[in-house]
């Protein structure tokens, strides 16, 4: 299940879902400890029309990259396809000595952002 405005789910249901990484993502670890996620994205139809009008080689996809900092890497590494969101939040909170509510807000916003980009999906338990 992908996050988007049309497909929203209740909080309790979302916390029991299991996030799964998109299998087409390339992970590149940097010496700094950051992680770069590289994936194919689709051009919007508007840009494809402009390419055609300018007689450019009209590609429908392009490579997009996102760099995750240490906190993002920690959440990303907890996504193993087995743990539900609530467990990921608890483990993240323990790892960074945060209370559950602080961790819940940070992790759920991060997961929502990944879902909107198509980098993860949510599987119901």
N, C-alpha and C positions, 0 to 999 in steps of 0.2 A: 504494500500500500504506500503510495507516495503522498507527501504532504502537499496540499494545495488548497486554495480557497473553496473549491467546490466539494472537496472530500475531507471534511473535518470530522474528528471523532472525539468522543467524550474523554475528559482527562483520565479517569480511572482506567478506561479501556486502553488509552494510549500508553499509560505507564506499564500495563501488563504486556504490551506488544514487544516483539523481538526485532531490533533493528538489524538489517542485513546490508552489507556493503555491495555496491554495484560491482559485478565481476569484471567489467571492462575498464576499471580504473587502474592506472599505473601509479605505483608508489615510488617516490624518489626521496631517500633520506639524505639530508644535508649534514655537513660536519657540525653545524651550529646546534643540531638536535631537532631542527625544524623538519617538517615533512611536506613535500610538494605532491599534490594529487593532480594527475594529468588525465584528461578525459575528452572525448569527442562531444561537441555541442552542435546543435543545428542552427544554421542561420535563419533569421526571421524571413518570411516570404518577401517582405519589402526589400531587403538587401539582395535577395536572389534576383528580383526584378531589375534592380539597379545594375547588378553585374551583367545581366543579359542585355540591358539597354546600352551599356558601355562596351559590349562585345568582349567582356573579360571571360576567362575560363570560369564558368559558373559552378562553384563548389557548393554543396548543400551542408557540409559540415566543416568545422574547424577545431583545432586543438585548443582547449582551455586548461589553464593551470590555476590551482589554489594552493597557497602556502599556509600550512598550519603551524602555529606557535606551539610551545611546550604543552600548554593546557589542551589545545586542540588535539595534539598527538596523543596525550593521555586518554582522552575520550575515544579517539579513533582506535587506539589499541584495545580498548575494552569491548569493541564491537566484534564479537566472535561468532555471531549467528545463533548463540545459545542463551545468552543472558537477556533478560527483559530490561526495559528502560529503568524500572525502579531499582533493580540490582546494580545497573551501571551508575545510577545516581549515588547509591549508597557507597559503592566502591570508590567513586570519584571523590566524594565527601571525605572518606577516610584517608585517602591518598593525600589530600590537600588540607586536612584538618578544618573542614568547613562544616557548618551545621547543614542538616538535610535540606532545608528550604533554600538556602543560598545555592547549594549544589543543584537542586532541582531546577531553579530558574536558569542557571548558566547552561546546564546540560540540555535541557529541553529546547532552549532557544538555538543552541548549536545544532542539535539534531534536526530541528525544523529547517534551519538554513541548509543543511546537507540534503534534506529531503526535497526542498524546493529546487535545488540544483540537479536532482536526480542521482545523487551520489549514494544515497541509501534508500531503502524501502522498509516498511514496517510489516512484519508478519504477525498475524494473530496467533496466540498460543494454542 
